[in-house]
Amino acid sequence: MDSLGSGKLRGHTLEIGPLINYTLVREGDGELRVYVASAHTRRLEIYPSLEQGKAAIEERLERDMRSTLEYWAIYQANKAKGRK
């Protein structure tokens, strides 16, 4: 994840091509600091640490990619059947 921002708001982003865009933004200070995870501007979860947020985003990305690739294979197979 790339870092961006400074001061009270600091963000991290994971962007892969036009389809994958996750962000993790630090909100608050000191003991009140949390990290808010989003995907394509849709708020997902709040994490108490940057490391937990990054791990959760990576896990979500891997799970979603497996599912997407399975659906993509089904789409390609059905598309090929329709052309025969």
C-alpha positions in Angstrom: 0.0 0.0 0.0 1.3 3.5 -0.9 1.3 6.2 1.7 -0.2 9.7 1.1 -1.1 12.7 3.2 0.3 14.2 6.4 -0.7 15.7 9.7 -3.9 14.4 11.4 -5.1 12.6 8.3 -2.8 10.1 6.7 -3.9 7.6 4.0 -2.7 4.5 2.4 -4.0 3.2 -0.9 -3.9 -0.1 -2.8 -4.8 0.4 -6.4 -4.4 -2.3 -9.1 -5.7 -1.3 -12.5 -9.1 0.3 -12.9 -11.0 -2.3 -10.9 -9.3 -2.4 -7.5 -9.0 0.6 -5.2 -8.8 0.2 -1.4 -7.9 3.0 1.0 -7.0 3.1 4.6 -7.2 6.5 6.3 -6.0 7.4 9.8 -8.5 9.4 11.8 -8.0 10.9 15.2 -4.9 11.2 17.5 -3.3 9.3 20.3 -5.5 6.6 21.9 -8.5 7.8 19.7 -6.6 7.0 16.5 -8.4 4.5 14.2 -7.9 3.5 10.5 -11.0 3.5 8.3 -10.9 1.1 5.3 -12.8 1.8 2.1 -13.2 0.2 -1.3 -14.1 2.5 -4.2 -15.2 5.2 -1.7 -17.5 2.8 0.1 -16.7 2.6 3.8 -15.9 -1.0 4.9 -14.6 -1.2 8.5 -12.7 0.6 11.2 -9.5 -0.9 12.6 -7.5 0.0 15.7 -4.1 -0.3 13.9 -2.6 0.2 10.5 -1.3 -3.3 10.4 -4.7 -4.8 11.2 -6.3 -2.7 8.5 -3.7 -3.6 5.9 -4.0 -7.3 6.7 -7.8 -7.2 6.5 -7.7 -5.4 3.1 -5.2 -7.9 1.7 -7.4 -10.8 2.9 -10.5 -9.2 1.4 -8.7 -8.6 -1.9 -7.5 -12.2 -2.1 -10.9 -13.6 -1.3 -12.6 -11.3 -3.8 -10.1 -12.0 -6.5 -10.6 -15.8 -6.2 -14.3 -15.3 -6.5 -14.0 -12.9 -9.4 -11.7 -15.3 -11.3 -14.1 -18.1 -10.8 -17.0 -16.0 -12.2 -14.7 -14.8 -15.0 -14.0 -18.4 -16.1 -17.8 -19.2 -16.1 -18.5 -16.1 -18.1 -15.7 -17.0 -20.7 -17.1 -20.6 -21.0 -20.6 -19.4 -21.5 -19.5 -16.8 -24.0 -17.6 -19.5 -26.0 -20.6 -21.8 -26.0 -22.8 -19.0 -27.4 -20.5 -18.4 -30.3 -20.7 -22.0 -31.6 
